[in-house]
Amino acid sequence: MFVFRNIQRLFHEPPNTTGNYVLLIAHPDDESMFFAPTLLNLRGRIKIICLSHGDYDGLGTVRKQEMTKLCSKYGFELILLNFQDNANWDTQDIVDVLYVTYLTSPFKTLITFDSQGVSGHRNHISCYHAAILFSKSIYCKTMFLKSTNLISKYFINFNIFKKHYIVSLSDYFEPVFMMFEHLSQLTWFRWMYISYSNYLSYNSYVE
């Protein structure tokens, strides 16, 4: 199964992983559910901007603690904001956050969701629109996590993209351990996701 899930590895070498990165996400656990292979491959300074506490179900305080603990464990810098979960976010408000972050600590690469937001969540898609607008005025490399169809998401992905990050054999279960840091979110369907999602094995990007 590992070979099939990592079929892209037969065709491409992973991109350079050194640098100064910002990962823009909407909720605590987005970094583990969707971006874990990327985070485990990157070498350098990694800052995560999480725009909300994920308080839609009233668990914002717990999720904030879980996110803080995970970042401390893995050595990620964290900016945790309190945008209202599942609301319509103003793109300029997010861009302003990116501006302030860049001015205080310049970064060369911005990573976030693509226009479909992987799961179609409105807050994920807001991250994409903010990254597009930000990149028009501040030069930095912008990488958008490629959304895939149902078969590619949960079974075998034969699509080949130039930019990809694959979990190494030594780290193969680390994305699962990252998910375990978000215990409040481990509902039955998250267990299904952990068992089958290819986003815990590799990430493909478009720029």
ABEGO torsion letter per residue (X at the ends): XAAAAAAAAAABBBBBABEBBBBBBABBGAAAAAAAAAAAABBEBBBBBBABAGAAAGAAAAAAAAAAAAAAAAGBBBBBBABBBGBBBBAAAAAAAAAAAAAABBBABBBBBBAAGGAGBAAAAAAAAAAAAAAAABBBBBBBBBBBBAAAAABBBABBBABBBBBBAAAAAAAAAAAAABAAABBAAAAAAAAABAAAABBBBBX
